């Protein structure tokens, strides 16, 4: 892709157009960012139309009104910051190395994670609003192989609720004490006002071991690119450095404390969602032939130690995306310190497993036959190896060996309705391992727990949660509809979801908000789905070429409600000029 980055002047102008000065709130009282609303009987957004003209397709579109308990209130979208914005001697989105020094391209220009330049990755992703120390902060993570994070303070106008970036506060968040960051995708603002992120698309350690040369490089651009964090020295890389769930907390002095939670397992973390008990966490796994995982912390608000589980699905119906009963297989009790100590030793796949080549879809005696993201494998844990470490470092493979389901496809966002005790999970596609073809490469040698009709437009699943915060069953409640490709490249019905990505519930209402990551709609949409009436309304459309990542509702930030929305890697001829942006739909008074 052609590299484009904003000059200091251009970046400042773009940000200034969308971020006003505002006035600080008199005080910020830290509340649960997703506080459950009470007394809200109905919420209905005024829908928008599908962008149809060339001009409409090059700018974002958003709803202008929301009716709460039948009373219409104005609502709008404002941009907070764009990649390339310069403040406090920092460039928003610039990747940095193991010494926290800026990385540059060969021509000396900043290596900015915006998804439209020569860097490897998609651009800005989840951005959280955190309340701490009587202030508001935004923490933003970037979905590139060198996974950067930044924070800055927010102004909140005390009379209007309008949010804007506070000048002079942009800071890079160091990740050097945890081997750097990697493909930070979706996230959550936890009930205790921390930023819980993700590291997606973990590298196949077996493949690295088989293909790495003397210089440590493998020929895989995605893995080799990460070596730039170590000054280009790939011998310092290890695949087990990445694939974890990081958390950022704001310290009393306003600095950021970054920690990877190795206890929560290593896989392609899309999103980790903390439940109201502040101990149970559901974790999605993005990719092909992946699993669904649950972590139960030993102590509330402390994710450094606990038990890790994987789901086994028993199909009860194949209709309309299917239905399943869930059982949870305990994998291990883990803690961050012990797992990090093992990671620091730079382990190899062969130090954990013996592997033999499958023959005619089966394995010789003594080896487990599994089919995961890495295809059909025959594995046996090496004698004397601590199985809890295997469960941590190779969570998906280990889960499959224990009988868990590893057939899900593009498992994305998670959100929770605390009133009806329903968890929602987006499946961007119903395909590959989820299809009913036992002879396919995605099922051969595996359990073949899931047998459904293919749907490339995806589905939303609803999971029932019991009093112990455990999911017991899973049913499709909303599906996309494939169509013959039209003149604009649309391959999914325009009035239905297409490749749902991240979801966010407005807790205490019926509204589940669904964002898309699709090339099957010309403009990606954020939808408002009423889980009870099944009404589906468009409330936001990105500019062309952009996916909409990590929408997240905040019900009470000093009495105001907001939804964050990222427009990621838009086309260069759009209003964002190819820069990823974070913006806010709101403010709104829910009560």
Rosetta blueprint (number, residue, H / E / L):
1 X L
2 X L
3 X L
4 X L
5 X L
6 X L
7 X L
8 X H
9 X H
10 X H
11 X H
12 X H
13 X H
14 X H
15 X H
16 X H
17 X H
18 X H
19 X L
20 X L
21 X L
22 X L
23 X L
24 X L
25 X L
26 X L
27 X L
28 X L
29 X L
30 X L
31 X L
32 X L
33 X L
34 X L
35 X L
36 X L
37 X L
38 X L
39 X L
40 X L
41 X L
42 X L
43 X E
44 X E
45 X E
46 X L
47 X L
48 X L
49 X L
50 X L
51 X L
52 X L
53 X L
54 X H
55 X H
56 X H
57 X H
58 X L
59 X L
60 X L
61 X E
62 X E
63 X L
64 X L
65 X E
66 X E
67 X E
68 X E
69 X L
70 X L
71 X E
72 X E
73 X E
74 X E
75 X L
76 X E
77 X E
78 X E
79 X E
80 X E
81 X E
82 X E
83 X L
84 X L
85 X L
86 X E
87 X E
88 X L
89 X L
90 X E
91 X E
92 X L
93 X L
94 X E
95 X L
96 X E
97 X L
98 X L
99 X L
100 X L
101 X L
102 X E
103 X L
104 X E
105 X L
106 X L
107 X L
108 X L
109 X L
110 X E
111 X L
112 X E
113 X L
114 X L
115 X L
116 X L
117 X L
118 X L
119 X L
120 X L
121 X E
122 X E
123 X E
124 X E
125 X E
126 X E
127 X E
128 X E
129 X E
130 X E
131 X E
132 X E
133 X L
134 X L
135 X E
136 X E
137 X E
138 X E
139 X E
140 X E
141 X E
142 X E
143 X E
144 X E
145 X L
146 X L
147 X L
148 X L
149 X E
150 X E
151 X E
152 X E
153 X E
154 X E
155 X E
156 X E
157 X L
158 X L
159 X L
160 X L
161 X L
162 X L
163 X E
164 X E
165 X E
166 X L
167 X L
168 X L
169 X L
170 X L
171 X E
172 X E
173 X L
174 X L
175 X L
176 X H
177 X H
178 X H
179 X L
180 X L
181 X L
182 X L
183 X L
184 X L
185 X L
186 X L
187 X L
188 X E
189 X E
190 X L
191 X L
192 X L
193 X L
194 X L
195 X E
196 X E
197 X L
198 X L
199 X L
200 X L
201 X L
202 X L
203 X L
204 X L
205 X H
206 X H
207 X H
208 X H
209 X H
210 X H
211 X H
212 X L
213 X L
214 X L
215 X L
216 X L
217 X L
218 X L
219 X L
220 X L
221 X H
222 X H
223 X H
224 X H
225 X H
226 X H
227 X H
228 X H
229 X H
230 X H
231 X L
232 X L
233 X L
234 X H
235 X H
236 X H
237 X L
238 X L
239 X H
240 X H
241 X H
242 X L
243 X L
244 X L
245 X E
246 X E
247 X E
248 X E
249 X E
250 X E
251 X L
252 X L
253 X L
254 X L
255 X L
256 X E
257 X E
258 X E
259 X E
260 X E
261 X E
262 X H
263 X H
264 X H
265 X L
266 X L
267 X L
268 X L
269 X E
270 X E
271 X E
272 X E
273 X E
274 X E
275 X L
276 X L
277 X L
278 X L
279 X L
280 X E
281 X E
282 X E
283 X E
284 X E
285 X E
286 X L
287 X L
288 X E
289 X E
290 X E
291 X L
292 X L
293 X E
294 X E
295 X E
296 X E
297 X E
298 X E
299 X E
300 X L
301 X L
302 X E
303 X E
304 X E
305 X E
306 X E
307 X E
308 X E
309 X E
310 X E
311 X E
312 X E
313 X E
314 X E
315 X E
316 X E
317 X E
318 X L
319 X H
320 X H
321 X H
322 X L
323 X E
324 X E
325 X E
326 X E
327 X E
328 X E
329 X E
330 X E
331 X E
332 X E
333 X E
334 X E
335 X E
336 X H
337 X H
338 X H
339 X H
340 X H
341 X H
342 X H
343 X H
344 X L
345 X L
346 X L
347 X L
348 X L
349 X H
350 X H
351 X H
352 X L
353 X E
354 X E
355 X E
356 X E
357 X L
358 X L
359 X E
360 X L
361 X L
362 X E
363 X L
364 X L
365 X L
366 X L
367 X L
368 X E
369 X E
370 X E
371 X E
372 X E
373 X L
374 X L
375 X E
376 X E
377 X E
378 X E
379 X E
380 X E
381 X E
382 X L
383 X L
384 X L
385 X L
386 X L
387 X H
388 X H
389 X H
390 X H
391 X H
392 X H
393 X H
394 X L
395 X H
396 X H
397 X H
398 X H
399 X H
400 X H
401 X H
402 X L
403 X L
404 X L
405 X L
406 X L
407 X L
408 X E
409 X E
410 X L
411 X E
412 X E
413 X E
414 X E
415 X E
416 X E
417 X E
418 X L
419 X L
420 X L
421 X L
422 X E
423 X E
424 X E
425 X E
426 X E
427 X E
428 X L
429 X L
430 X E
431 X L
432 X H
433 X H
434 X H
435 X E
436 X L
437 X L
438 X L
439 X L
440 X L
441 X L
442 X L
443 X L
444 X L
445 X L
446 X L
447 X L
448 X L
449 X L
450 X L
451 X L
452 X E
453 X L
454 X L
455 X E
456 X L
457 X L
458 X L
459 X E
460 X E
461 X E
462 X E
463 X E
464 X E
465 X E
466 X L
467 X L
468 X L
469 X L
470 X L
471 X E
472 X E
473 X E
474 X E
475 X E
476 X E
477 X E
478 X E
479 X E
480 X L
481 X L
482 X E
483 X L
484 X L
485 X L
486 X L
487 X L
488 X L
489 X L
490 X L
491 X L
492 X E
493 X L
494 X L
495 X L
496 X L
497 X L
498 X L
499 X L
500 X E
501 X E
502 X E
503 X E
504 X E
505 X E
506 X L
507 X L
508 X L
509 X L
510 X L
511 X E
512 X E
513 X E
514 X E
515 X E
516 X E
517 X L
518 X L
519 X L
520 X L
521 X L
522 X L
523 X L
524 X L
525 X E
526 X E
527 X E
528 X E
529 X E
530 X E
531 X L
532 X L
533 X L
534 X L
535 X L
536 X E
537 X E
538 X E
539 X E
540 X E
541 X E
542 X L
543 X L
544 X L
545 X L
546 X L
547 X E
548 X E
549 X E
550 X E
551 X E
552 X E
553 X E
554 X E
555 X E
556 X E
557 X E
558 X L
559 X L
560 X E
561 X E
562 X E
563 X E
564 X E
565 X E
566 X E
567 X E
568 X E
569 X L
570 X L
571 X L
572 X L
573 X L
574 X L
575 X L
576 X L
577 X L
578 X L
579 X L
580 X L
581 X E
582 X E
583 X E
584 X E
585 X E
586 X E
587 X E
588 X E
589 X L
590 X L
591 X L
